[in-house]
Structure formats: structure tokens, C-alpha cells
């Protein structure tokens, strides 16, 4: 749960920065959000979630 909330926050911040700095229009953000909601209801959603979890565990294992 914490990973999904932080992922949503990160993607939200990135979308906000694109909106403010790169000229992304609000309509583009709405289309992206709707695409995400529709994608979450497809059969590929568990694979996307597993890939995100795998990437998060890979990144958390990196020591500097």
C-alpha cells in the first residue's frame, strides 16, 4: 500500500511538473488519467503491477 501511494505521488508530481514547465495541457493530463484507470481494469494490470514492484525492489537494493 505504501509503495502504491508513493508511486501515485511521484507520478502526480511528474505530471504537475510537465504541466507547469513543459506546457502539458490539462486535457492531456485528463486523458492520461483516464487511460490509467482503463488500463487498470485490463488483464495486463497484474503484470504492470508486478513489474513496478520488481523495479522498486531492485532500486531499494542499491547501496551508495
N, C-alpha and C positions, 0 to 999 in steps of 0.2 A: 504494500500500500504506500509506503513512504517513497519507494522508487518511482511509482507511477505519478505521485503528486509532484515530486521534484522534476520528473520528466516533463510534465504538463507545464510547470512553472518555467522551466528552461525554454521550452518551445514557445511559450507565451511571450517571454522576454525577447527571444529572437524575432518573433513576428512583430512585436512592438518596435524593435529597432529598425526592422525593414520598413515598417510603416512610417517612422519618423525620418529616417536617414536616406533610404533608397527610393522613396516615393511609391511604396506599395499602397495601392488604393484600398479603402475599406471593403469594397466589393470583392477584391481579390482575397482578402482575409476571410470574408464570409464564405466564399466558395471553398477555400482550403479547409475551413472548419467543417462545413457540410460534407466534404469529401472524406474527412477523417471519421465523422460519425457513420457515414455509409460504409466505409472500409471496415470499421469495427464490427459490423454485422455480417461480414462475409466469412467464407470458410478459411481464408488466408490469415485472419486476425490472430489465431493462436501462434502461427509461425512468426508473425511480425513481433508479437509479444515475447516469444522465446528468443528471437534474435536480439531484441532490446535488452533482455535480461542477461544474455550471454555477453553482449558488449559491455554492459555495466559491470559484470563480474570481472571481465578482462581489464577494464580500466581501474577497478578498485584494487587489483593485484599489482599494479605498477607502483614501485617504490622509487622515490627520488632521493 
